[in-house]
Amino acid sequence: MDVLYFAWVRERIGLPKERVETGAATVADLVEELRAREERYAMAFSDLSALRVAVDQELADFDAPLDGVREVAFFPPMTGG
């Protein structure tokens, strides 16, 4: 699946997007796999309360299933103006 990173998440990880092979069942499982990769991922995903996630371009929770998902995006909360 494609994993996309936006705003400060992208800055911490150093990539806007990557292709990930995963056996993760949920978004939270995917986050744990990414955290275990290296320090930059651990830092980017250290505080999940500061992150939002979209699964196939729909806002989702971290317990959302990944079966059949093509894209997961991580980004900070947005504010209107």
C-alpha positions as CSV (number, residue, x, y, z in Angstrom):
1,M,0.0,0.0,0.0
2,D,1.0,3.6,-0.4
3,V,1.7,5.5,2.8
4,L,1.6,9.3,2.6
5,Y,3.0,11.8,5.0
6,F,1.9,15.5,5.2
7,A,3.2,18.6,7.0
8,W,5.5,18.0,10.0
9,V,5.1,14.2,9.7
10,R,6.7,14.4,6.2
11,E,9.4,16.7,7.6
12,R,10.3,14.3,10.5
13,I,10.3,11.1,8.3
14,G,11.9,12.8,5.3
15,L,9.6,11.4,2.7
16,P,6.3,12.5,1.2
17,K,5.2,9.0,0.3
18,E,6.4,5.4,0.3
19,R,5.2,2.0,-0.8
20,V,4.9,-0.3,2.3
21,E,4.5,-4.1,2.4
22,T,2.7,-4.9,5.6
23,G,0.9,-7.6,7.4
24,A,-0.8,-5.0,9.7
25,A,-4.5,-5.6,10.4
26,T,-5.2,-2.0,11.5
27,V,-3.8,1.4,11.2
28,A,-2.5,1.2,14.7
29,D,-0.6,-2.0,13.8
30,L,0.9,-0.2,10.8
31,V,2.0,2.6,13.0
32,E,3.8,0.1,15.3
33,E,5.6,-1.4,12.3
34,L,6.7,2.0,11.2
35,R,7.8,3.1,14.6
36,A,10.0,0.0,14.8
37,R,11.8,0.9,11.6
38,E,14.0,3.6,12.9
39,E,14.2,6.7,15.1
40,R,12.7,9.2,12.6
41,Y,9.5,7.1,12.4
42,A,9.4,6.6,16.2
43,M,9.7,10.4,16.6
44,A,7.0,11.1,14.0
45,F,4.5,8.7,15.6
46,S,5.4,9.4,19.2
47,D,2.2,11.2,20.0
48,L,-0.8,9.8,18.1
49,S,-3.1,12.3,19.7
50,A,-1.4,14.9,17.5
51,L,-2.1,12.9,14.3
52,R,-5.0,12.2,12.0
53,V,-5.3,9.4,9.5
54,A,-7.1,8.9,6.3
55,V,-7.7,5.4,4.7
56,D,-8.3,5.5,1.0
57,Q,-8.9,9.3,1.3
58,E,-11.6,8.9,4.0
59,L,-10.9,10.1,7.6
60,A,-10.5,7.1,9.9
61,D,-9.6,6.0,13.4
62,F,-6.4,4.2,14.3
63,D,-8.4,1.0,14.8
64,A,-9.6,1.1,11.2
65,P,-8.9,-2.2,9.3
66,L,-6.4,-2.3,6.5
67,D,-7.8,-5.3,4.5
68,G,-8.0,-4.2,0.9
69,V,-6.7,-0.7,1.6
70,R,-4.6,1.0,-1.1
71,E,-3.6,4.2,0.7
72,V,-3.1,5.4,4.2
73,A,-2.2,9.1,4.9
74,F,-1.0,10.7,8.1
75,F,-1.3,14.4,8.9
76,P,-1.7,16.8,11.8
77,P,-5.1,18.1,12.7
78,M,-6.3,20.9,10.4
79,T,-7.8,24.1,11.6
80,G,-10.2,26.3,9.7
81,G,-9.8,30.0,9.1
